[in-house]
Amino acid sequence: MQHLTELADFYGTDKGTKCHRYTDIYHSFLAPLRDRVQNVLEIGILQGASLLMWRDYFPNALVFGLDWNAYDTRQPGHERIQTALANQREPESIHAALCNWDLHRTLDRIIEDGAHTAETQVNCLLACATFMRPGGIYLVEDAEVQGFADDPFWDERYNAPLVLQAPGSVGKTVLYIRR
């Protein structure tokens, strides 16, 4: 069973040792139940390298990707990957894509790696919240954490977020939220 960092480096994502080093953090949270994960969503997919990483890391999961720029999943080996167009500045487009996939309360893991602004990060969280399975994990990369934990969104359904610092990476933070 490969470590997430090995997969990130193999596929050339910015999540591994070549840039942000998020995968060391992610592996500690995601490894224990990785065989049970059924649905993973990543918002902000660029060229799709991280979709391939998630597909291999979660062997029993369907992997969904949202971005303003479509990534072609009609290639061999992409059978468990689906993508759709959505704009983080328009939460209704995210909601519509998730409804189209019929993912209500089924997402086990959500990784938000989009525009990296407080506005879009909050938009994504609010648009995706009802699609998370109880016990699901939501990760926000390059989090704009100023005031985020004080938002009135946090109540008995969601734990207040943990702010994590990527090892060896200055100013790179990940927000960890568990439903």
C-alpha positions as CSV (number, residue, x, y, z in Angstrom):
1,M,0.0,0.0,0.0
2,Q,1.6,3.2,-1.2
3,H,2.0,6.3,1.0
4,L,0.1,9.3,-0.4
5,T,3.3,11.3,-0.8
6,E,4.7,8.6,-3.2
7,L,1.6,8.8,-5.3
8,A,1.7,12.7,-5.3
9,D,5.3,12.7,-6.5
10,F,4.6,10.0,-9.1
11,Y,1.8,11.9,-10.7
12,G,3.5,15.3,-10.3
13,T,0.9,17.1,-8.1
14,D,1.9,20.1,-6.0
15,K,0.7,18.3,-2.9
16,G,3.8,16.1,-2.4
17,T,7.5,16.9,-1.8
18,K,7.9,19.0,-4.9
19,C,5.9,21.9,-3.5
20,H,3.4,22.1,-0.6
21,R,4.1,18.8,1.3
22,Y,0.4,18.4,2.2
23,T,0.3,14.7,1.6
24,D,2.2,13.9,4.8
25,I,-0.6,15.7,6.8
26,Y,-3.3,14.1,4.7
27,H,-1.9,10.6,5.0
28,S,-2.1,10.7,8.8
29,F,-5.8,11.6,8.7
30,L,-6.9,9.6,5.6
31,A,-4.9,6.3,5.8
32,P,-6.8,4.5,8.6
33,L,-10.1,4.2,6.7
34,R,-8.9,4.6,3.1
35,D,-10.3,1.2,2.0
36,R,-13.8,2.2,3.2
37,V,-14.0,5.5,1.3
38,Q,-16.5,5.4,-1.5
39,N,-16.8,9.0,-2.8
40,V,-14.0,11.7,-3.0
41,L,-14.5,15.2,-4.3
42,E,-11.7,17.6,-5.3
43,I,-12.5,21.2,-6.1
44,G,-9.8,22.8,-8.3
45,I,-8.2,20.0,-10.4
46,L,-5.9,21.9,-12.8
47,Q,-4.6,19.1,-15.2
48,G,-6.0,16.2,-13.2
49,A,-2.8,14.8,-11.6
50,S,-4.3,14.8,-8.1
51,L,-7.4,13.0,-9.4
52,L,-5.2,10.1,-10.4
53,M,-3.4,10.3,-7.0
54,W,-6.8,10.1,-5.2
55,R,-8.0,7.3,-7.5
56,D,-5.0,5.1,-6.6
57,Y,-5.0,6.1,-2.9
58,F,-8.6,5.2,-2.4
59,P,-8.9,1.9,-4.2
60,N,-12.7,1.5,-3.7
61,A,-13.7,5.1,-4.3
62,L,-15.2,7.1,-7.2
63,V,-13.3,10.4,-7.6
64,F,-15.2,13.5,-8.6
65,G,-13.5,16.7,-9.7
66,L,-14.9,20.2,-10.1
67,D,-13.1,23.1,-11.9
68,W,-13.9,26.1,-14.1
69,N,-11.8,24.4,-16.8
70,A,-12.9,20.8,-17.8
71,Y,-10.4,18.0,-17.5
72,D,-10.9,15.1,-20.0
73,T,-11.6,11.8,-18.2
74,R,-12.3,9.8,-21.3
75,Q,-8.8,8.2,-21.2
76,P,-8.0,4.6,-20.3
77,G,-7.7,4.1,-16.5
78,H,-10.1,7.0,-15.7
79,E,-13.2,4.9,-15.2
80,R,-13.5,5.8,-11.6
81,I,-13.0,9.6,-12.3
82,Q,-15.7,12.0,-13.2
83,T,-15.4,15.8,-13.7
84,A,-17.7,18.7,-14.2
85,L,-17.6,22.4,-14.7
86,A,-18.3,24.7,-11.7
87,N,-17.3,28.2,-10.6
88,Q,-16.3,28.7,-7.0
89,R,-17.6,32.2,-7.2
90,E,-21.0,30.8,-8.0
91,P,-22.0,28.3,-5.2
92,E,-25.1,27.3,-7.1
93,S,-22.9,25.8,-9.9
94,I,-21.1,23.6,-7.4
95,H,-24.5,22.6,-5.9
96,A,-25.9,21.8,-9.4
97,A,-22.9,19.6,-10.3
98,L,-23.2,17.6,-7.0
99,C,-26.9,17.2,-7.5
100,N,-26.3,16.0,-11.1
101,W,-24.1,13.3,-9.7
102,D,-26.7,12.5,-6.9
103,L,-24.1,12.8,-4.1
104,H,-26.4,14.0,-1.3
105,R,-24.8,12.9,2.0
106,T,-22.4,10.5,0.3
107,L,-19.1,12.3,0.1
108,D,-16.5,10.8,2.4
109,R,-13.7,13.2,1.6
110,I,-13.7,16.6,0.1
111,I,-10.5,18.5,-0.8
112,E,-10.9,22.1,-1.7
113,D,-7.9,23.3,-3.8
114,G,-9.4,26.0,-5.9
115,A,-9.0,29.7,-6.1
116,H,-7.5,30.0,-2.6
117,T,-9.5,33.0,-1.5
118,A,-11.6,33.3,1.7
119,E,-14.7,34.0,-0.4
120,T,-14.4,30.9,-2.6
121,Q,-13.4,28.7,0.3
122,V,-16.5,29.6,2.2
123,N,-18.6,29.3,-0.9
124,C,-17.4,25.8,-1.5
125,L,-17.8,24.7,2.1
126,L,-21.4,26.0,2.2
127,A,-22.2,24.5,-1.1
128,C,-20.8,21.1,-0.2
129,A,-21.8,20.8,3.4
130,T,-25.0,18.9,2.9
131,F,-23.3,16.4,0.5
132,M,-20.9,15.2,3.2
133,R,-21.5,11.9,4.8
134,P,-21.5,12.0,8.7
135,G,-17.9,11.4,9.7
136,G,-16.7,12.9,6.4
137,I,-13.6,15.0,6.2
138,Y,-13.2,18.3,4.4
139,L,-9.8,19.7,3.7
140,V,-9.1,23.2,2.6
141,E,-5.7,23.8,1.0
142,D,-3.9,27.2,1.3
143,A,-6.6,28.2,3.8
144,E,-7.4,31.8,4.4
145,V,-7.9,31.2,8.2
146,Q,-8.3,34.8,9.4
147,G,-11.7,34.7,11.2
148,F,-12.7,31.4,9.6
149,A,-13.1,29.5,12.9
150,D,-15.3,32.2,14.3
151,D,-17.9,31.9,11.6
152,P,-21.4,31.2,12.8
153,F,-21.5,28.2,10.5
154,W,-19.9,26.0,13.2
155,D,-22.4,24.3,15.4
156,E,-23.1,20.8,16.7
157,R,-23.0,19.3,13.1
158,Y,-19.4,20.4,12.4
159,N,-16.4,20.6,14.6
160,A,-14.5,23.8,14.6
161,P,-11.7,23.5,12.0
162,L,-8.2,22.5,12.9
163,V,-5.5,24.7,11.3
164,L,-2.5,22.6,10.2
165,Q,0.9,23.7,9.0
166,A,2.6,21.7,6.3
167,P,6.0,20.5,7.4
168,G,8.9,22.4,5.8
169,S,6.5,24.7,4.0
170,V,6.3,28.4,5.1
171,G,2.8,29.9,5.2
172,K,1.1,26.8,3.7
173,T,-1.9,25.8,5.9
174,V,-4.6,23.2,5.6
175,L,-7.9,23.5,7.3
176,Y,-9.2,20.2,8.6
177,I,-13.0,19.9,9.2
178,R,-14.9,16.8,10.2
179,R,-18.6,16.4,10.0
